[in-house]
Amino acid sequence: MTIAPDIRRGIEARLADIERRFGVEVFYACESGSRAWDFASEDSDYDVRFLYVHPRNWYLSLTEQRDVIETPIEGVYDVNGWDLRKALRLAAKGNPVLFEWLSSPIHYLRRPLFEGFRAASFGVFDPQKAYLHYLNMAEGQRRAYLGGEAVRQKKYFYAVRPLLACLYLLERRAVIPMRFSDLIDAVSVPTDVCEALADLLRAKRQVSEVAESSRLPILDRWIDETIDGLRSRKPDAASTADPTSLDAFFRSAIGG
C-alpha cells in the first residue's frame, strides 16, 4: 500500500517532535494495523508504532522510568512507541505484536540500529508462543464478535488472520508475513474460502470501519473447523535460542 506524501510528512513530523520532546532517538517506525495487513477501509486510521532509545545514562538510573511513549490520537494519526529495553524484553518473551511490527511492509523510519535489533529479536523467536497467541486471539474474536446475525466485516478478518498465522507457524515455524495476501498465499486454504475472503475484502475496502455484512456460512464453517483442528496441534518444538544474546545486543546498542 502506498502512503500519500502528505500523510507520510505528517507522520515524520510527529516522530521528529517526539524525539525533541522526550530526548530520545526513534530508530524504527512502521504501520501496524489494517493498512499494514492490507485490508484497510476508506476511513482507517494510521496506526504508527515506533521503537526508540534513550541516552545511556537513562538506563543506569536506579529509578524505574516510563518505557512507553503514548500520544493522543489526532485526526487519523495514532502514534505510540516502546523503549529499546522494553522491546527486547518483549522479544525474549515471544511477544507476537513486536514481531509483527518488525515485519511490517510499511516503514516510516529505519535507522542503522534497527537492523541489529531485528536480527537479535528474530534470533529468539518462539513459534510455539506465537501459535498459542494467535489461536487464543482467533477464539476470542469468534466468541466476542461472530455470534450475531450481522457481523462487522473487519471482524471476519480479525478471526481469519490469526488462524492463517497458526497454519503458517505449523508449516514454516517462522515469523509470519504481515500482509494478508502474503499470508493466505503461503498456506493451504480451500478455494471457496479464498473466494469468499476475496469478495469480502473488495467490499471492505470501499466502506467504513464499522460496516456490517450478513453472516457468511462458508467463513463461519471454516473458522469453526479450523479452530477445532488447531487445538490439538502446535509447532514441533519451542525455540532453543539463548535469550542472553539480547543482553549483548542491548549493551552494544547503548554503548555499554
C-alpha positions, 0 to 999 in steps of 0.5 A: 500500500502506498502512503500519500506524501502528505500523510507520510510528512505528517507522520515524520513530523510527529516522530521528529517532535517526539524525539525533541520532546522526550530526548530520545532517538526513534530508530524504527517506525512502521504501520501496524494495523489494517493498512499494514495487513492490507485490508484497510477501509476508506476511513482507517486510521494510521496506526504508527508504532515506533521503537526508540532509545534513550541516552545511556545514562537513562538506563543506569538510573536506579529509578524505574522510568516510563518505557512507553511513549503514548500520544493522543490520537489526532485526526487519523494519526495514532502514534505510540512507541516502546523503549529499546529495553522494553522491546527486547524484553518483549522479544525474549518473551515471544511477544507476537505484536513486536514481531509483527511490527518488525515485519511490517511492509510499511516503514516510516523510519529505519535507522542503522540500529534497527537492523541489529535489533531485528536480527537479535529479536528474530534470533529468539523467536518462539513459534510455539508462543506465537501459535498459542497467541494467535489461536487464543486471539482467533477464539476470542474474536469468534466468541466476542464478535461472530455470534450475531446475525450481522457481523462487522466485516473487519471482524471476519478478518480479525478471526481469519488472520490469526488462524492463517498465522497458526497454519503458517507457524505449523508449516514454516515455524517462522515469523509470519508475513504481515500482509494478508495476501502474503499470508493466505498465499503461503498456506493451504486454504480451500478455494471457496474460502479464498473466494469468499475472503476475496469478495469480502475484502473488495467490499471492505475496502470501499466502506467504513470501519464499522460496516456490517455484512450478513453472516457468511456460512462458508467463513463461519464453517471454516473458522469453526473447523479450523479452530477445532483442528488447531487445538490439538496441534502446535509447532514441533518444538519451542525455540532453543535460542539463548535469550542472553544474546539480547543482553549483548545486543542491548549493551552494544546498542547503548554503548555499554 
